[in-house]
Amino acid sequence: MPELEVICEDGPLLGVNKPSGLIAQGAPAGVTSLPDLVREYLKKKYNKPGNVYLGIPHRLDRPVSGVTVFSRNSKCAARLSEQFAKRTVEKTYLAVLESIPERKSGRLENWIYRIPNESRVVIRDEESPGAKIARLRYRVVETSKNRALVEVDLETGRMHQIRVQFANIGCPVYADAKYGATSSMADPDAIALHAFRMKLQHPVRYDDVTIEAPMPRTWKALGF
């Protein structure tokens, strides 16, 4: 069972650094998920018998690592969920791209369509039925071995938008075969995409809280 890395514990707000390859929610029977690890942590720390309540206001895709937040009570879980629903949570990602973008910084804007009954999206025209706008800003932090480490600020929260938008400019996320990458990582369930920073409002005090998860150590092998 993977070891849980807790990066924020502030009243009912709990932030952890999710490992890539670990299912964030809805794991089949017998498969460990991130909520399983968090509940076990809370059970031991607070000596709680029986079931442990855990509010899950958002999730990361299985191959993605980084900041994931939870709540220890239902009232605060509802407040956190509202922030995610209203898109007031600021999210910054790090990604290693298979090639270096032509522009060192910029803004990507595309219309994205989710393929029915599939965990995949495609770029479509604005007039395409069901397509939704996706926007992000990025900057190249450094380059190595013809790869780029980029910092990404999301303006919208569309499914797989970072993955498909960079693939659309010929720079897929490293090891992301679903969107055209030809590279691979040691962990076949991982891609080089990491939720690096999250800024949200504390569900009790209502002040701003910033949570950061250190860049994965495995990225050293990629040159970063």
C-alpha positions in Angstrom: 0.0 0.0 0.0 1.5 3.4 -0.9 2.5 5.8 1.9 0.2 8.8 2.3 2.0 12.2 2.0 0.0 14.8 4.0 0.9 18.3 2.9 -1.7 20.4 4.7 -3.8 19.7 7.8 -5.7 22.8 8.9 -8.9 22.1 11.0 -11.3 20.1 8.8 -9.2 20.8 5.6 -6.8 18.1 4.6 -4.4 18.3 1.6 -2.4 15.3 0.4 0.1 14.7 -2.5 -1.6 12.1 -4.6 0.8 9.7 -6.3 0.4 9.1 -10.0 -1.2 5.8 -10.8 -3.4 5.8 -7.7 -7.2 5.8 -8.3 -8.7 9.0 -6.8 -12.3 7.7 -6.4 -14.5 4.7 -7.3 -11.8 2.0 -7.3 -13.1 -1.6 -7.9 -13.2 -4.0 -5.0 -9.8 -5.1 -3.8 -8.0 -2.1 -5.3 -6.6 0.6 -3.0 -7.8 4.2 -3.7 -6.6 7.5 -2.4 -9.7 7.9 -0.1 -8.9 4.5 1.4 -5.4 5.8 2.4 -6.8 9.1 3.8 -9.5 7.3 5.9 -6.9 5.0 7.3 -4.7 7.9 8.2 -7.6 9.7 10.0 -8.6 6.5 11.7 -5.2 6.0 13.2 -4.4 9.7 14.0 -7.7 10.4 15.8 -8.3 6.9 17.1 -11.7 6.6 15.4 -13.5 3.3 15.4 -15.7 2.2 12.6 -16.3 4.3 9.4 -14.6 7.6 9.0 -16.3 10.5 7.3 -14.4 11.9 4.3 -15.7 14.7 2.1 -14.3 14.5 -1.5 -14.9 17.8 -3.3 -12.8 17.1 -6.4 -10.5 14.5 -7.8 -7.4 14.0 -10.1 -7.3 11.5 -12.9 -5.5 8.3 -12.1 -2.2 9.0 -14.1 -1.9 12.6 -12.6 -0.2 13.4 -9.3 -0.4 16.3 -6.9 -2.5 18.4 -4.6 -5.8 16.8 -3.6 -8.0 18.1 -0.8 -10.5 16.5 1.4 -12.8 17.6 4.3 -13.3 15.9 7.7 -16.9 17.0 8.1 -19.9 17.4 5.8 -20.5 21.1 6.3 -17.0 22.0 5.2 -17.2 19.5 2.4 -20.2 21.3 1.0 -18.3 24.7 1.3 -15.3 23.3 -0.6 -17.5 21.6 -3.2 -19.2 25.0 -3.9 -15.8 26.6 -4.5 -14.9 23.9 -7.1 -18.4 24.2 -8.7 -18.1 28.0 -9.0 -14.5 27.6 -10.2 -13.1 30.0 -7.6 -10.3 27.6 -6.8 -7.0 28.6 -8.4 -5.1 25.6 -9.9 -1.5 25.6 -11.1 0.0 22.5 -12.7 3.4 21.4 -13.8 3.9 19.2 -16.9 6.7 17.8 -18.9 6.1 18.0 -22.6 7.6 15.7 -25.2 8.7 18.7 -27.2 9.3 22.4 -26.7 6.5 24.8 -27.6 7.4 27.4 -30.2 6.4 30.2 -27.8 7.9 30.3 -24.3 4.7 31.5 -22.8 1.1 32.0 -24.0 -2.5 31.2 -23.7 -4.3 28.3 -25.3 -8.0 28.5 -26.1 -9.9 25.6 -27.7 -13.3 24.1 -27.9 -13.4 20.6 -26.4 -15.8 17.8 -26.9 -16.1 14.8 -24.6 -16.6 11.6 -26.6 -19.8 9.9 -25.2 -19.1 6.7 -23.1 -15.3 7.3 -23.3 -12.7 8.8 -21.0 -11.4 11.0 -23.8 -11.9 14.4 -25.3 -11.2 15.9 -28.8 -10.7 19.4 -30.1 -13.8 20.6 -32.1 -15.0 23.8 -33.8 -16.9 26.4 -31.8 -20.1 25.6 -33.6 -19.8 21.8 -32.8 -22.8 20.7 -30.6 -21.7 19.8 -27.1 -18.3 21.5 -27.4 -17.1 23.6 -24.4 -14.6 26.4 -24.3 -11.2 25.5 -22.6 -8.6 28.1 -21.7 -5.2 27.9 -20.0 -2.1 30.0 -19.6 1.4 28.5 -19.6 5.1 29.4 -19.4 8.1 27.3 -20.1 10.1 27.0 -16.8 13.1 25.1 -18.3 14.1 22.8 -21.1 16.2 19.6 -21.1 16.7 16.8 -23.7 14.4 18.5 -26.1 11.6 18.4 -23.5 10.0 21.3 -21.7 8.9 21.8 -18.1 5.9 24.1 -18.2 3.8 25.8 -15.5 0.1 25.9 -16.3 -2.6 28.0 -14.9 -6.1 26.8 -15.6 -8.8 29.3 -16.5 -11.4 26.6 -17.0 -11.7 23.1 -15.6 -12.5 20.9 -18.5 -11.8 17.2 -18.6 -8.2 16.4 -19.8 -7.9 20.0 -21.1 -4.2 20.3 -20.4 -3.5 17.0 -22.1 -5.5 17.6 -25.2 -4.6 21.3 -25.6 -0.8 20.7 -25.5 -1.2 17.7 -27.8 -3.1 20.0 -30.2 0.1 22.2 -30.6 2.3 19.1 -31.1 3.6 19.0 -27.6 1.8 16.1 -25.8 2.4 15.5 -22.1 5.3 13.1 -21.6 4.0 9.4 -21.5 0.5 10.4 -22.3 -0.2 7.8 -25.0 -3.9 8.6 -25.0 -3.2 12.0 -26.5 -0.3 11.0 -28.9 2.8 10.7 -26.7 5.3 8.2 -27.9 7.4 8.2 -24.6 6.8 6.1 -21.5 7.6 6.2 -17.8 8.7 3.5 -15.4 5.1 3.4 -14.0 2.8 2.6 -16.9 -0.1 4.2 -15.1 1.7 7.6 -14.8 2.0 10.6 -17.0 4.2 13.7 -16.4 1.4 16.0 -15.2 1.3 17.2 -11.6 -1.2 19.4 -9.7 1.5 21.7 -8.2 -0.4 24.4 -6.4 -4.0 25.1 -5.2 -5.3 28.3 -3.7 -8.8 28.2 -2.1 -10.8 29.6 0.7 -10.6 27.9 4.1 -14.0 26.4 4.8 -14.1 27.7 8.4 -12.0 30.9 8.6 -12.7 32.0 5.0 -9.1 33.2 4.5 -7.0 32.1 1.5 -5.0 28.9 1.8 -2.3 27.9 -0.7 -1.3 24.2 -0.8 1.7 23.0 -2.8 2.9 19.5 -3.6 6.6 19.1 -4.5 7.4 18.0 -8.0 7.6 14.2 -8.4 11.1 12.8 -7.7 10.7 10.5 -10.8 10.9 13.5 -13.0 14.7 13.7 -12.4 15.0 10.9 -14.9 13.3 13.2 -17.5 15.9 16.0 -16.8 14.0 18.1 -14.3 
